[in-house]
Amino acid sequence: MPNTTSAEKALRQNLKRRAHNRSIRSALKTAVKKVRVAVAEGKVEDAQALYNLAAKKLDQSASKNLIHKNAASRTKSRLTKLIKSKQPK
């Protein structure tokens, strides 16, 4: 337990921030998973639309330092590669 009033306030802030970050990270993972599922089901057009949303969430998360910017870039690259591989030639 915190001993000082400032430590109590810091604890409250940390709990609030943790809950906020967890919800955003969960939404991010869901968006990425939806793209992967759409590609697996062969719905390339839907996957492309879902990718646009996922890319936006990845960029927002990277800008808020929720994830590293290179991790966001890497995930976007892998999703793009996955979608391109399933498109008819």
C-alpha positions in Angstrom: 0.0 0.0 0.0 1.2 3.5 -0.7 2.5 5.4 2.3 2.2 9.0 1.1 -0.7 10.9 -0.5 1.3 11.5 -3.7 2.0 7.7 -3.9 -1.8 7.1 -3.5 -2.5 9.4 -6.3 0.2 7.8 -8.5 -1.4 4.4 -7.8 -4.8 5.7 -8.9 -3.3 7.2 -12.1 -1.5 4.0 -12.9 -4.6 1.8 -12.5 -6.6 4.2 -14.7 -3.9 4.3 -17.4 -3.4 0.5 -17.3 -7.2 0.0 -17.9 -7.2 2.5 -20.7 -4.1 1.0 -22.4 -5.4 -2.6 -22.0 -8.6 -1.7 -23.8 -6.8 0.0 -26.6 -4.4 -2.9 -27.0 -7.2 -5.4 -27.0 -9.0 -3.5 -29.7 -5.8 -3.4 -31.7 -5.3 -7.1 -31.4 -8.9 -7.7 -32.4 -8.5 -5.5 -35.5 -5.4 -7.4 -36.6 -7.0 -10.8 -36.0 -10.1 -9.8 -38.1 -7.8 -9.1 -41.0 -6.1 -12.5 -40.6 -9.4 -14.3 -40.3 -10.8 -12.6 -43.4 -7.8 -13.6 -45.5 -8.0 -17.2 -44.2 -11.6 -17.3 -45.3 -10.7 -16.0 -48.7 -12.5 -12.7 -48.4 -9.7 -10.5 -49.8 -11.9 -7.5 -50.4 -13.2 -7.5 -46.8 -9.6 -8.1 -45.6 -8.4 -5.0 -47.4 -11.1 -2.9 -45.8 -10.3 -4.3 -42.4 -6.6 -3.8 -43.0 -7.2 0.0 -43.4 -8.8 0.1 -40.0 -6.1 -2.1 -38.4 -3.4 0.1 -40.0 -5.0 3.2 -38.5 -5.1 1.6 -35.0 -1.5 0.4 -35.3 -0.3 3.9 -36.2 -2.4 5.5 -33.4 -1.0 3.0 -30.9 2.6 3.6 -32.1 2.1 7.4 -31.8 0.9 7.1 -28.2 3.8 4.7 -27.4 1.5 1.9 -26.6 3.6 -0.2 -29.0 6.9 0.5 -30.7 6.7 2.2 -34.0 8.8 -0.5 -35.7 6.5 -3.2 -34.3 3.5 -1.3 -35.8 5.4 -1.1 -39.1 6.3 -4.7 -39.1 2.8 -5.8 -38.4 1.4 -3.7 -41.2 4.0 -5.1 -43.5 3.2 -8.7 -42.7 -0.6 -8.1 -43.1 0.0 -6.4 -46.5 2.1 -9.3 -47.6 -0.6 -11.8 -46.4 -3.3 -10.0 -48.3 -1.2 -9.7 -51.5 -0.4 -13.4 -51.4 -4.1 -14.3 -51.4 -5.2 -12.0 -54.2 -5.9 -13.5 -57.6 -3.2 -12.9 -60.1 
